[in-house]
Amino acid sequence: MITKIVGTNVTNINSTPSDIGVSTLVRIYSANIAVITQTTAAAGAIGNITVPAGSVTFITKAYTDLLSSDVAVICTPVAYQVG
């Protein structure tokens, strides 16, 4: 898999939920165990996922959905590049 960067890092979703540059695919790096929560723009809960310490995960979302975390994480808007 080749990952294409499409925006700048967002690092403060533990204090303010973010749409991560209205991205529909987000790469998340977490140095610590983190709970990532996804909500709609109208604050409707979609769900959450626990990310292990020192790992990278990818989350797909609607461009208006918001992500938040219980600890500091690094979120980067990305796209998959084929070929």
TAJO-V147697 format. One record per pair of residues at least 6 apart in sequence whose ideal C-beta (glycine too) atoms are under 7 Angstrom apart, sorted by sequence separation. I is the first residue (numbers start at 1). J is the second residue. D is the distance in Angstrom with one decimal. If there is no record, write none. Layout:
BEGIN
i-><I	I>
j-><J	J>
d-><D	D>
END
This chain:
BEGIN
i-><20	39	40	51	39	10	28	38	59	67	38	10	38	37	36	35	36	7	35	36	7	6	33	34	33	46	33	30	32	38	17	31	28	30	31	36	38	41	3	41	30	40	41	39	29	38	39	28	27	28	38	27	28	36	37	26	25	26	36	35	25	26	34	35	24	34	24	34	24	24	32	34	23	22	26	30	19	29	19	28	29	19	19	20	28	18	17	18	26	27	17	26	17	26	27	26	25	13	23	25	13	14	20	13	14	21	14	20	14	13	11	13	11	9	10	9	9	7	5	6	6	5	6	4	3	4	3	4	1	2>
j-><26	45	46	57	46	18	36	46	67	75	47	20	48	48	48	48	49	21	50	51	23	23	50	51	52	65	53	51	53	59	39	53	51	53	54	59	61	64	27	65	55	65	66	65	56	65	66	56	56	57	67	58	59	67	68	58	58	59	69	69	60	61	69	70	60	70	61	71	62	63	71	73	63	63	67	73	63	73	64	73	74	65	66	67	75	66	66	67	75	76	67	76	68	77	78	78	78	67	77	79	68	69	75	69	70	77	71	77	72	73	72	75	74	74	75	75	76	77	76	77	78	78	79	78	78	79	80	81	80	81>
d-><4.9	5.7	6.5	5.2	6.0	5.1	6.3	4.3	6.9	6.5	5.9	5.2	7.0	4.3	6.2	5.4	5.3	4.0	5.4	5.9	6.2	6.5	6.7	4.6	6.3	6.7	5.0	4.5	5.1	6.9	6.7	6.5	6.4	6.7	6.3	6.8	5.9	4.3	6.4	6.9	6.2	5.9	6.5	6.8	5.1	5.7	5.0	6.8	6.3	5.2	5.8	5.6	6.4	6.0	5.0	6.9	6.4	5.0	5.2	6.7	5.5	6.8	5.0	4.8	6.2	6.3	6.1	4.9	6.8	5.3	5.1	5.2	6.9	4.3	6.6	4.5	6.8	6.5	6.2	5.4	4.5	6.8	5.7	6.1	5.2	6.3	3.9	6.1	5.3	4.6	6.5	7.0	4.1	6.0	4.7	6.9	5.5	5.5	3.1	5.9	5.1	4.8	5.0	5.0	6.4	4.5	5.6	5.2	5.2	6.6	6.4	6.1	5.5	5.4	4.6	6.7	5.2	3.7	6.3	4.9	6.0	5.9	5.3	6.2	5.0	4.6	6.8	4.2	6.3	4.4>
END
